[in-house]
Amino acid sequence: MRRSIISFALPVLLFVGCAEERETTTPTAALITESVYASGIVKAVGQYQVFPAVNGTVAALLVREGDTVKAGQPILRMDDRTSAAAARSADAQLRLLEQNVSDSGPVLTQLREAVIQARDKYTLDSTNYARQRALWEQRIGSKSELDQRELAFNGSKAAYSRAQKALEETRNRLRTELDVARNSAAISGAGNDDRTPRSLIDGIVYDIMIEPGELATTQRAVAVIGSATDLYLELEVDEYDITRVQVGQEAFITLDSYRDQAFRASVTRIVPLMDERSRTFRINAAFVERPPTLYPNLTAEASIVLQKKERALTIPASYIVDGAFVLTGPEERTAVKLGIRDMERVEVLEGIDATTTLYKP
């Protein structure tokens, strides 16, 4: 009989010992913050990559990394020997046509003198023909003389008309050619500009990605330019969380460069189009508390605050069973209504109170 009692009591003692070692806790009133995770990078306002408009060999770099630039300032110069020759030819042609289209130019001067000569001859032949016709009406002279005067008159009249037409046609042709030459010169000048990429904004040169002598192509960026002072955050939020994110919400930013610090920021923009590959939405945020030193493309993580509650009744998230229960005894499950949560704790709205002892699953 004694053996049976001992054999029965031993497992009971073991069970009690295990039960006493089980971790427990009670709800506590504390500040809890519900937030959404986002990740991204730091970017400069207006940050963009400079691409050349044409292909060519880099002849010279006109700026260096860290240089401040103004809008329109050249970044580099590409080999422009061919375009320079074309530009000189276009300019020479333009100057020649500008001279020829002028009323004092040699071409129009000669044609105008020809018109004057044709007009004088036409006037003379017209007078002679009228005089001869008057004489013939008085039966003075011969019909042959009248016919010769008339023939000369008609010929000079036609010559005068041709001279006038030649002057007008040449003037119009030269004006057209001048317009073409101006367009050619403008195109040539634009070609020269294409071989000299320029900054689009006032900012700073963050990177030069090519060296003199290398081939620049329209598919390869040669520099990165952005604002020298205004930097912001470009973040990605999962599609499951984007509906809870709003402009103006507070965010806490951590950077790999400042591992032990968090900086306050504010959501400024939500791009309402999901990236189909990453299934995320892009948002922008502005620093409220800016790090002392900041560079574009620094990696950033953000905790976007959705709501806060002071003195909420909270328990560790690890004590939740099946999403809606807690253990109020070693094997006793109690349903609870949960509120907001963070990475470690969750708010309990109903089902238990601050005196309830909870067992860790």
Secondary structure, DSSP 4 states (H G I P E B T S, - for coil): -HHHHHHHHHHHHHHHHHHHHS-EE--EEEEEEEEEEEEEEEEETT-EEE--SS-EEEEEE---TT-EE-TT-B-EEE--HHHHHHHHHHHHHHHHHHHHHSTTSHHHHHHHHHHHHHHHHHHHHHHHHHHHHHHHHTT-S-HHHHHHHHHHHHHHHHHHHHHHHHHHHHHHHHHHHHHHHHHHHHHHHHHHHHTS-B-SSSEEEEEE---TTSEE-TTS--EEEE-SS-EEEEEEEETTTGGG--TT-EEEEEETTEEEEEEEEEEEEE----BTTTTEEEEEEEESS--SS--TT-EEEEEEEEEEEEEEEEEEGGG-BTTTEEEEETTEEEE-EEEEE-SSEEEEEES--TT--EE--
